[in-house]
Amino acid sequence: MSAVFDSLSRFYSSSIGKKILVALTGAALVIFVLGHMIGNLLIFAGPDAINEYGHLLQTALHGGGVWIARLGLLAAVVVHVIATIHLTKQNRAARVDGYGKVASQVSSKSSRTMIWSGLTILTFIIYHLLHFTARVFHGFGGAAYEIQIDGHKAHNVYKMVIDGFSWAPASIFYVIAMLLLSSHLSHGVSSLFQTLGLATHRTDPLFKKLGHAFALLILVGNCSIPIAILVFGYGR
């Protein structure tokens, strides 16, 4: 056990170890973000579609599946942010020692932006879980949000989302968070391929375009929901 711990400690203390950890947790979060957006867009398919989807998530593994996903998401975000902060500090220390001065300055500026957007996104995730998952605001867990699906009591996800985004502060905060998330993804997706050694001088421009395209897709897809509800009155 001690040998394993020592190996993991040495791996994390190295710059490449932190980069790989940031890349792997980033890849997991990219997959989650895409899947989460696709599921959320079911609201445009009507109440039955998104309510049945929500009920499926809530009942998977006898209710344990959704909590595994939630805790896994939070763990990935926390590890991603902490590793990024430690990597930035390590890069700054190397710059002070006089190694790679120009490259480190450029990287440091980009990293600082990634850190602050990452911390803001972490704050948003916590708020979002409290808002739509724990339902601690607006009485979303009350009897008014109970429905029946296949003879079983379920939560009215459609009504909760419509009511939640009908409140302007929630929609505005969501859109701001999505703008920061998209900025983060635009840089992060392309960096992911570089860290994992998949990018070359020839393919690097392609991966950067892929990062921009993915970020735009997530921004438009996610923001379409609060905008449709708050601005155009969808579902109200």
NUBATOR-411930 format. One line per field, with one value per residue (C-alpha): residue in one letter; z, y, x; residue number from 0. Coordinates in nm, 2 decimals. Example, Ala and Ser with C-alpha at 12.3 -4.5 7.8 and 13.67 -1.06 7.14 Angstrom:
2
r = A, S
zz = 0.78, 0.71
yy = -0.45, -0.11
xx = 1.23, 1.37
k = 0, 1
***
This chain:
236
r = M, S, A, V, F, D, S, L, S, R, F, Y, S, S, S, I, G, K, K, I, L, V, A, L, T, G, A, A, L, V, I, F, V, L, G, H, M, I, G, N, L, L, I, F, A, G, P, D, A, I, N, E, Y, G, H, L, L, Q, T, A, L, H, G, G, G, V, W, I, A, R, L, G, L, L, A, A, V, V, V, H, V, I, A, T, I, H, L, T, K, Q, N, R, A, A, R, V, D, G, Y, G, K, V, A, S, Q, V, S, S, K, S, S, R, T, M, I, W, S, G, L, T, I, L, T, F, I, I, Y, H, L, L, H, F, T, A, R, V, F, H, G, F, G, G, A, A, Y, E, I, Q, I, D, G, H, K, A, H, N, V, Y, K, M, V, I, D, G, F, S, W, A, P, A, S, I, F, Y, V, I, A, M, L, L, L, S, S, H, L, S, H, G, V, S, S, L, F, Q, T, L, G, L, A, T, H, R, T, D, P, L, F, K, K, L, G, H, A, F, A, L, L, I, L, V, G, N, C, S, I, P, I, A, I, L, V, F, G, Y, G, R
zz = 0.00, 0.09, -0.24, -0.43, -0.24, -0.30, -0.68, -0.70, -0.50, -0.73, -1.03, -0.91, -0.80, -1.16, -1.42, -1.67, -1.40, -1.32, -1.70, -1.75, -1.45, -1.58, -1.93, -1.81, -1.57, -1.85, -2.10, -1.85, -1.80, -2.17, -2.22, -1.93, -2.06, -2.40, -2.26, -2.01, -2.29, -2.50, -2.21, -2.13, -2.49, -2.45, -2.30, -2.65, -2.72, -2.46, -2.10, -2.15, -2.31, -2.04, -1.75, -1.86, -1.91, -1.56, -1.41, -1.57, -1.42, -1.08, -1.07, -1.23, -0.99, -0.75, -0.72, -0.67, -1.02, -1.03, -0.70, -0.83, -1.14, -0.93, -0.68, -0.97, -1.15, -0.84, -0.77, -1.13, -1.12, -0.79, -0.90, -1.23, -1.06, -0.79, -1.03, -1.26, -0.98, -0.87, -1.23, -1.26, -0.94, -1.07, -1.40, -1.22, -1.00, -1.31, -1.47, -1.16, -1.20, -1.55, -1.76, -2.06, -1.98, -2.29, -2.32, -1.94, -1.96, -2.24, -2.06, -1.73, -1.87, -2.03, -1.72, -1.50, -1.72, -1.70, -1.33, -1.27, -1.52, -1.37, -1.02, -1.14, -1.32, -0.99, -0.80, -1.07, -1.06, -0.68, -0.73, -1.02, -0.81, -0.52, -0.76, -0.98, -0.79, -0.42, -0.50, -0.21, -0.39, -0.50, -0.35, -0.64, -0.42, -0.33, -0.42, -0.72, -0.89, -0.84, -1.14, -1.22, -1.47, -1.53, -1.20, -1.01, -0.84, -1.03, -1.04, -1.29, -1.44, -1.73, -1.49, -1.27, -1.56, -1.70, -1.35, -1.27, -1.58, -1.57, -1.28, -1.45, -1.21, -1.26, -1.64, -1.64, -1.41, -1.62, -1.95, -1.79, -1.66, -2.01, -2.16, -1.92, -1.97, -2.35, -2.31, -2.09, -2.33, -2.64, -2.49, -2.29, -2.57, -2.79, -2.50, -2.42, -2.74, -2.69, -2.34, -2.44, -2.73, -3.00, -3.16, -3.41, -3.59, -3.88, -3.67, -3.41, -3.61, -3.67, -3.30, -3.22, -3.46, -3.30, -2.96, -3.09, -3.26, -2.96, -2.73, -2.96, -2.98, -2.60, -2.57, -2.82, -2.70, -2.33, -2.37, -2.60, -2.30, -2.06, -2.36, -2.50, -2.16, -2.03, -2.35, -2.57, -2.31, -2.41, -2.19, -2.00
yy = 0.00, 0.24, 0.16, 0.24, 0.56, 0.67, 0.60, 0.80, 1.08, 1.09, 1.08, 1.38, 1.58, 1.57, 1.83, 1.56, 1.37, 1.68, 1.74, 1.39, 1.41, 1.74, 1.59, 1.27, 1.46, 1.71, 1.43, 1.29, 1.63, 1.69, 1.37, 1.46, 1.81, 1.67, 1.40, 1.64, 1.89, 1.63, 1.52, 1.87, 1.94, 1.68, 1.96, 2.08, 1.73, 1.80, 1.71, 1.33, 1.30, 1.49, 1.36, 1.00, 1.08, 1.23, 0.94, 0.69, 0.88, 0.89, 0.52, 0.38, 0.13, 0.18, 0.55, 0.51, 0.57, 0.94, 1.00, 0.81, 1.04, 1.35, 1.27, 1.16, 1.49, 1.69, 1.48, 1.52, 1.90, 1.94, 1.73, 1.91, 2.25, 2.16, 1.99, 2.30, 2.53, 2.32, 2.30, 2.67, 2.73, 2.48, 2.66, 3.00, 2.85, 2.73, 3.07, 3.23, 2.99, 3.12, 2.83, 2.89, 3.25, 3.34, 3.02, 3.02, 3.37, 3.28, 2.96, 3.14, 3.40, 3.13, 2.92, 3.21, 3.25, 2.87, 2.87, 3.15, 3.02, 2.68, 2.80, 2.99, 2.68, 2.48, 2.74, 2.71, 2.33, 2.35, 2.61, 2.41, 2.09, 2.28, 2.44, 2.15, 1.84, 1.90, 2.14, 2.37, 2.68, 2.77, 2.46, 2.24, 1.93, 2.01, 1.83, 2.06, 1.89, 1.53, 1.33, 0.96, 0.77, 0.41, 0.40, 0.53, 0.87, 1.08, 1.44, 1.69, 1.78, 1.98, 2.21, 2.25, 2.36, 2.59, 2.75, 2.76, 2.95, 3.18, 3.34, 3.59, 3.58, 3.20, 3.23, 3.51, 3.32, 3.01, 3.20, 3.36, 3.02, 2.88, 3.16, 3.08, 2.71, 2.75, 2.97, 2.70, 2.42, 2.61, 2.60, 2.28, 2.05, 2.14, 2.12, 1.77, 1.63, 1.79, 1.66, 1.30, 1.32, 1.30, 1.64, 1.71, 2.02, 1.92, 1.83, 2.10, 2.36, 2.10, 2.02, 2.40, 2.43, 2.12, 2.29, 2.61, 2.41, 2.20, 2.50, 2.68, 2.37, 2.35, 2.73, 2.74, 2.41, 2.49, 2.86, 2.79, 2.65, 2.95, 3.19, 3.01, 3.01, 3.35, 3.55, 3.37, 3.22, 2.86, 2.63, 2.91
xx = 0.00, 0.28, 0.46, 0.14, 0.09, 0.45, 0.41, 0.09, 0.25, 0.56, 0.32, 0.12, 0.42, 0.55, 0.43, 0.34, 0.14, -0.07, -0.12, -0.24, -0.48, -0.62, -0.66, -0.84, -1.08, -1.13, -1.22, -1.47, -1.63, -1.65, -1.84, -2.07, -2.14, -2.24, -2.46, -2.62, -2.70, -2.86, -3.08, -3.18, -3.28, -3.55, -3.76, -3.83, -3.98, -4.25, -4.33, -4.35, -4.01, -3.81, -4.02, -3.96, -3.59, -3.57, -3.76, -3.52, -3.22, -3.38, -3.46, -3.14, -2.97, -3.26, -3.19, -2.82, -2.71, -2.79, -2.60, -2.30, -2.30, -2.34, -2.06, -1.84, -1.90, -1.82, -1.51, -1.39, -1.44, -1.26, -0.97, -0.96, -0.95, -0.70, -0.46, -0.48, -0.40, -0.10, 0.02, 0.00, 0.20, 0.46, 0.49, 0.53, 0.81, 0.98, 0.96, 1.12, 1.41, 1.46, 1.34, 1.11, 1.04, 0.84, 0.64, 0.57, 0.43, 0.19, 0.08, 0.04, -0.19, -0.41, -0.40, -0.51, -0.82, -0.89, -0.86, -1.10, -1.35, -1.31, -1.38, -1.69, -1.81, -1.76, -1.97, -2.24, -2.25, -2.30, -2.58, -2.73, -2.74, -2.90, -3.15, -3.27, -3.14, -3.17, -3.46, -3.39, -3.53, -3.88, -4.05, -3.95, -3.99, -4.35, -4.67, -4.73, -4.43, -4.55, -4.68, -4.74, -4.53, -4.63, -4.82, -4.52, -4.48, -4.23, -4.10, -4.23, -3.90, -4.07, -4.26, -3.95, -3.73, -4.00, -4.06, -3.69, -3.59, -3.89, -3.70, -3.47, -3.17, -3.15, -3.16, -2.90, -2.66, -2.70, -2.62, -2.31, -2.20, -2.24, -2.03, -1.75, -1.79, -1.77, -1.46, -1.31, -1.40, -1.27, -0.92, -0.95, -1.07, -0.77, -0.53, -0.67, -0.54, -0.20, -0.16, -0.25, 0.00, -0.26, -0.19, 0.09, 0.20, -0.03, -0.34, -0.31, -0.51, -0.78, -0.81, -0.83, -1.12, -1.28, -1.25, -1.41, -1.69, -1.76, -1.77, -2.02, -2.24, -2.26, -2.32, -2.60, -2.76, -2.76, -2.85, -3.14, -3.34, -3.34, -3.37, -3.67, -3.84, -3.75, -3.75, -4.00, -4.23, -4.18, -4.39, -4.56
k = 0, 1, 2, 3, 4, 5, 6, 7, 8, 9, 10, 11, 12, 13, 14, 15, 16, 17, 18, 19, 20, 21, 22, 23, 24, 25, 26, 27, 28, 29, 30, 31, 32, 33, 34, 35, 36, 37, 38, 39, 40, 41, 42, 43, 44, 45, 46, 47, 48, 49, 50, 51, 52, 53, 54, 55, 56, 57, 58, 59, 60, 61, 62, 63, 64, 65, 66, 67, 68, 69, 70, 71, 72, 73, 74, 75, 76, 77, 78, 79, 80, 81, 82, 83, 84, 85, 86, 87, 88, 89, 90, 91, 92, 93, 94, 95, 96, 97, 98, 99, 100, 101, 102, 103, 104, 105, 106, 107, 108, 109, 110, 111, 112, 113, 114, 115, 116, 117, 118, 119, 120, 121, 122, 123, 124, 125, 126, 127, 128, 129, 130, 131, 132, 133, 134, 135, 136, 137, 138, 139, 140, 141, 142, 143, 144, 145, 146, 147, 148, 149, 150, 151, 152, 153, 154, 155, 156, 157, 158, 159, 160, 161, 162, 163, 164, 165, 166, 167, 168, 169, 170, 171, 172, 173, 174, 175, 176, 177, 178, 179, 180, 181, 182, 183, 184, 185, 186, 187, 188, 189, 190, 191, 192, 193, 194, 195, 196, 197, 198, 199, 200, 201, 202, 203, 204, 205, 206, 207, 208, 209, 210, 211, 212, 213, 214, 215, 216, 217, 218, 219, 220, 221, 222, 223, 224, 225, 226, 227, 228, 229, 230, 231, 232, 233, 234, 235
***
